[in-house]
Amino acid sequence: MIRRMYLDELNEEPIFLLGVGRCGSTFEQTWLNRTGKAWVWGEHDGVIGTLLAWGQETRSSQNLRKFCYPHIGEDIKTLIGSNLDADATQVAWMNGFNGDDIVQIERTIISSLFRTRLPAGRTRWGFKEIRYGGKVRVAERLLALIPEGKIVHTLRSPFSTVESSIVAWNFTDLDLATHSKDFSKVDELYRLHLDRWQTTTNYFLDLELQHPRQVFTSKLESFQDNVPGLVDFLKLSVPAAEVPSTTRVNSNARKPGSEALELFSDLRNKSRPIVADVAAGAEYII
């Protein structure tokens, strides 16, 4: 009985912190988890994408749509008792679920996963993830499944994001390049991370234009100024906690040397024309 009452009190307006990575999402996750009733879980290796891919495959299966789904709800006893010579295919594909049931299953699984073991006193669930950008398009499916949900698009300037990503995730390649003077690998990594920033940023900015009540872009550089708007967007039920400084956000444990910093400077200059349009759309002056 206590468990049932607790579930009934849960707020089903989840918070999804999504972005490209090295963009301040962990900073915002930590801040939100200090504001009151909300609890935003960490990353989960993009497994919801796998769930939704299964759901899409099941809903769009040509055979299920042809042989199974049109007959959902028909009298099974009558079907079993009929002439099998005429109805063998229908019997062979007999099931009790259709595409609408799959949609409900997807919603239920996602909700159940992140409502599980919420800390005491927390009644609003959420998660952060950096794997749901434009190429996988999970974010728009989340909005369709859970239209009461809120996406916070966490964003950081392109070059800061790219260079932080290389230092955090590809430091060995960067170190080898500076010692060997062969910078081709770092140049490739820079372009790959920059392309990911552009693709993801474009995707979420477009999604915000389409769904302004469900998507809010939160830029790291202006986070403190944007807190009132973010609190209003998320309809936080208590005053926001004191906002910490963003100065040390994404500070890497390893520090690039002077040669690496010089290389980054050169790559920035080369990349400005490539990223200029998307950066301007995000109101960054590069």
Secondary structure by P-SEA (a helix, b strand, c coil): caaaaaaaacccbbbbbccccccaaaaaaaaaaacccbbbbccccaaaaaaaaaaaaaaacccccccccccccccaaaaaaccccccaaaaaacccccaaaaaaaaaaaaaaaaacccccccccccccccccccccaaaaaaaaacccbbbbbccccaaaaaaaaaaaccaaaaaaaaaaccaaaaaaaaaaaaaaaaaaaaaaaaaaaaccccbbbbbccccccaaaaaaaaacccccccccccccccccccccccaaaaaaaaaaaaaacccaaaaaaaacccc
